[in-house]
């Protein structure tokens, strides 16, 4: 009997994976858009029960859901803060890093801005500010907190003096948490 070098294990594994993916796709397609009603509402057909429904027909215990209890759609939010909000950052010295300012490296850099909600209070941005130069600097940062690409609040952050090679953690507060936001972007305004 002659031995063959066929990868039968890989063939069987590939078939199992393909079957599993097809089954998962079939199970995930229990509700798909089928039509748009005359009033512009998208209708869906549940492939399991065959029932056609639209989001405006969703009910609680057989009664229509009132407008104030419908799911919040952040895309229709129009809340914004007027003007530019100025904050003094709350800072924590984290340590020293090598001096790297020069061609291709800025005097001050910021990284890892993250957005968190303090429940019932305000949105908070945490980021890291590094002085890459041999001089003491007092940078000004600009942060935009946005929702779906629309700026909700623009903030100027006044940072205390940062010594040569120092890396600081900064905490900046944004709008209240009753306003939906999904992104924060920050940049160094001065020094550059």
Secondary structure, DSSP 8 states (H G I E B T S, - for coil): -------HHHHHHHHHHHHHHHHHHHHH-SEEEEEE-TTS-EEEEETTT--EEEGGG-EETTEE--GGGS---GGG-----SSEEEEE-EEEEEEE-----BTTB-SEEEEEEEEEE-TTSEEEEEEEEEE-SSS-B--EEEEEEEETTEEEEEEEEE---B-TTEEEEEEEEEEETTS---EEEEEEEE--
